[in-house]
Amino acid sequence: MSNHVGVRITVLEPAVAETATARTATCRFAAESTRELPRAHAGTVRVGALETLPSGAHPCRLLKHYAVERDAYDIAADPGRATYGVTIDLSDESVAQGAVYLAPGCGVRRPNEPVQEVCRRVAGVFARYCEQYRPPSIRIELGDG
């Protein structure tokens, strides 16, 4: 008997929502596995970006937080199939308050990778997590007294 766990994830509906203070990427995952899938996962993913400096724009990498949550209506369904909602924080980063010597607009790091690529990267990390996931086997019950 093989211990290999097969996980297949399909990325659906990648999009970016922007407000005055934040940029958030969203997508959905349709996941299938030979074993039970987790309810949620959170982590960081590396994203390509451009940093604006007095000498010009330079490529850099940023670590951005993401959260993967199983859809509420999907919890009681088949444990080997699930759909998930994914949010990824893609807000700009700037230099700390103390750097007054930089010209306005300098020191800002802006993610410039396509949202499809970022969602695909998160799907890869989440698939590896699903391969290693084991449902909790510990149960604690409170007795009377």
C-alpha positions in Angstrom: 0.0 0.0 0.0 1.4 3.4 -1.0 1.6 6.3 1.4 1.7 8.8 -1.5 -0.9 11.5 -1.1 -2.2 13.0 -4.3 -3.4 16.6 -4.2 -4.8 18.5 -7.1 -5.6 22.2 -6.8 -7.3 24.4 -9.5 -7.0 28.2 -9.2 -10.3 30.0 -10.0 -11.2 33.6 -10.3 -8.0 35.5 -9.5 -8.6 39.2 -9.0 -7.1 42.3 -7.3 -9.2 44.7 -5.2 -7.7 48.1 -4.5 -8.6 50.7 -1.9 -6.9 53.9 -0.9 -4.8 52.1 1.7 -4.6 48.5 0.6 -4.3 46.1 -2.3 -5.6 42.6 -1.9 -5.5 39.7 -4.3 -8.3 37.1 -4.0 -8.9 33.8 -5.7 -10.6 30.4 -5.1 -9.0 27.0 -4.9 -10.9 23.8 -5.9 -8.9 21.0 -4.1 -9.0 17.2 -4.4 -7.0 14.8 -2.3 -6.8 11.1 -1.5 -6.9 12.1 2.2 -8.8 14.6 4.3 -8.1 18.3 3.6 -7.4 21.0 6.2 -9.9 23.7 7.1 -7.5 26.6 6.9 -3.9 27.6 6.3 -1.9 30.9 6.5 1.6 31.7 5.6 3.9 34.0 3.5 4.8 33.9 -0.1 7.6 35.6 -2.0 6.4 38.2 -4.6 8.4 40.1 -7.2 8.4 43.9 -6.8 10.0 47.2 -7.8 11.6 49.5 -5.3 11.8 53.2 -6.2 15.1 54.8 -5.2 16.8 58.1 -6.2 18.8 56.0 -8.7 15.7 54.6 -10.3 13.5 51.6 -10.0 15.1 48.3 -8.9 13.7 44.8 -8.8 13.3 43.2 -5.3 11.4 40.5 -3.6 8.7 40.9 -0.8 7.2 38.5 1.6 3.5 38.8 1.6 0.9 37.2 3.9 -1.9 35.0 2.7 -4.8 33.2 4.2 -6.6 30.1 2.8 -10.0 29.3 4.4 -12.4 26.5 3.5 -15.8 27.6 2.4 -18.4 27.4 5.3 -20.9 25.5 3.2 -18.2 23.0 2.2 -17.2 21.8 5.7 -19.6 18.8 6.0 -19.1 17.6 2.4 -16.6 15.0 1.2 -13.4 15.3 3.3 -11.2 14.7 0.2 -12.8 17.6 -1.9 -13.1 21.2 -0.9 -13.3 24.8 -2.2 -11.3 27.5 -0.4 -11.3 31.3 -0.4 -7.9 32.9 -0.6 -6.8 36.4 0.3 -3.2 37.8 -0.3 -2.1 41.2 1.0 -0.3 43.0 -1.8 -0.1 46.4 -0.2 2.8 48.7 -1.0 5.6 48.9 1.5 7.5 52.1 2.4 10.5 53.1 4.4 10.1 53.7 8.1 9.0 57.1 9.3 12.6 58.2 10.2 13.9 58.4 6.6 13.3 62.1 5.8 16.2 62.4 3.5 14.5 60.4 0.7 12.6 62.3 -2.0 8.8 61.9 -2.1 7.9 58.6 -3.7 11.3 57.0 -3.0 11.7 54.0 -0.8 8.4 52.5 -1.8 8.2 48.8 -2.8 5.4 47.9 -5.1 4.5 44.3 -6.0 4.5 44.0 -9.8 3.9 40.3 -10.4 0.7 39.3 -12.1 -2.0 38.1 -9.7 -2.4 34.8 -11.6 1.3 34.0 -10.9 1.0 34.9 -7.2 -2.1 32.8 -6.8 -0.4 29.9 -8.6 2.6 30.2 -6.2 0.2 30.1 -3.1 -1.6 27.1 -4.6 1.8 25.3 -4.8 2.6 26.0 -1.1 -0.9 25.1 -0.1 -0.7 21.8 -2.0 2.5 20.9 -0.2 0.8 21.7 3.1 -2.2 19.4 2.1 0.2 16.6 1.4 1.6 16.7 4.9 -1.7 17.5 6.7 -3.0 14.9 9.2 -6.3 15.5 10.9 -6.0 15.9 14.7 -6.4 12.7 16.6 -6.4 14.1 20.1 -9.7 14.6 21.8 -10.1 16.3 25.2 -13.5 16.1 27.0 -14.5 17.7 30.2 -16.2 15.5 32.7 -18.6 16.4 35.5 -17.1 17.4 38.8 
